[in-house]
């Protein structure tokens, strides 16, 4: 069965035909480590982890590279605000990021390079661009001259003038043209700096991905991924500088981008004041709940984040865990079950297949296949006992308090004060407790 992916370079869904089917190359833009990762950052982590699993299931070797940007203007600004060094800040945030990846049950990439460990490769690439006439130096700055690359704008499918008009372009008297972007810039006092032919300074943001992808994947590779917000200018600039420095006809063959996470249909962003940190969920729920929620919509569609989504995923996993067993014999997940993932990574379609398999497993059929299919997509990384204990430990109310609340609710129902009864039920739900009225009794369990 062939894999199909939506390629933003052609704006079409295409059959995935690798350069070398013995070793697939995939590069995904990782975090800029200036602040703890938020739930919007979690979406590409999970989406490309699923793609990594799918590719490994089909091909003998997959080289997955996800970088860490540990030098950037945002990092310098944040470290100054916290009165710590940039290195202290990045080490702290990298540790938080890696913990978040583990919480979401994401596999480690094959390589996870840091920008600061590859400055020499970036300087080498800049030298090549200057030598070939695609870049120029002025007052210790080095810029890429955009008009020298005739294919600029093909990824974003826009003309250069439109891209410039619709984006934030750095204004500088050092540039020949307003659209030119920085490859190297001088560092001011107390900022991190490296020696270069153009003086002490640091690289531009776009350059690091070009240098590190070349090191681990070569001049041309199969898949480049990231959030949709990176298409312009970051990925457009990567293509320009890589193709010009490497004399290559392509950079990455397939460009795959996930859409935003929204809240009340507004993009999650600091400017909106609606950022949710991944770490804030750790005291409330299993990472599996977040993982299932992040897979619940197709990666190309916006995902609206709300309490109902989280509760639905929590309840789904709770139901699925009823048929989980440690003595499950791992079996090969069938092509029919995986089929939706082959069709442009259709995770909602795969989850629909899991629901069907659960119904069968609940009747004593295909139990091993159901459990293996859940594990294939990164679920069931905790056994049943851990899941049950996790729920109890995370509940923010004691059993005595629960029983007291239920007594108060029963009294309200006797007095026909149904609003009060509903309020108590909702309060218990918010604290992780599900109640059910059955045969004249009120039963409860941790959700």
C-alpha angles and dihedrals in degrees: 000000000000126000118234124197134179105247112205090197089069097019089231139109104249139182109258108242110174126215089234118012090200092065124020117203120212128173122188125184109245132199131307097225104222098109139015111285117262131211091267088060089050094063098070089041091060098034095052091041087059090048089049090054092047093050092048089052091057106031131050096233135019123184108204117188123188116175132213117219104214099163120057142120090260091054093051092048094047093047090051091050090051093043093234132113120269089245092054090050096047093047090052094048094043088055090050091047094051090048089052091051090053091047089054090047093239117162118240113260117243088250130014105184125186120225094229091059092059105046091121091060091050092051089049091052092049090052089053092050092050092046091052093048099250097110138039139196126229125170094341092312123111121204135187110234102227098195089062090069108069096192094060110134098027094114094051089038093228138115117257092247091055092048092051093047093050100046143062105261118192108245114220137153087216093072127090090211132017093238095056113111131215123259097172134010135180119258120232125222116311093006120122110269140180131198115255139159087264097051134269111328147104138265128264117256097249095053098065095066091050092052097044097043088053092052096051103026107023131237093309129028142163114256134021116186141182145117120315090246089068096063091091128060101350103050094033089055093045090057093048098050095039097049092045095046094044099038088232130152092218137017104196119002098211124037113198121185131181121218126241130278111237135196115210084351093300121119113260105247140141090244088060092049091230103112117142115195118219090227090060090068096053095083092047109045149356117281087237089071091057092044093053090046092051090052095046095092128045110268092241092056125076113256115218110214116215143140093261091058091051094046092048091052092045091052092045092054091044089055093045092050089063089078096039117116134176092223091063112137109226111239133186110270107237124245089240091060093045094044096100090057090054087057100073095306094295098188095171088057091050091049089051087056089051090055090054092047090050091055089053093044090050087059092051098263130115092358094148091048092051093051092045091048091053091049091047090066095042102267130122092044088141122059122237095263092051090049093052093045090047091056092049093046092049095049108107096211136067125237090248090055091048092054091047090052091049090052090051090049092050090050090051090051091050088052089048089241092142095164090060091045091052091046091055091046090052091046090054091047091053089053092053100265126126118199129196129189109220133162092347093309134099112231124190140190138173110263 
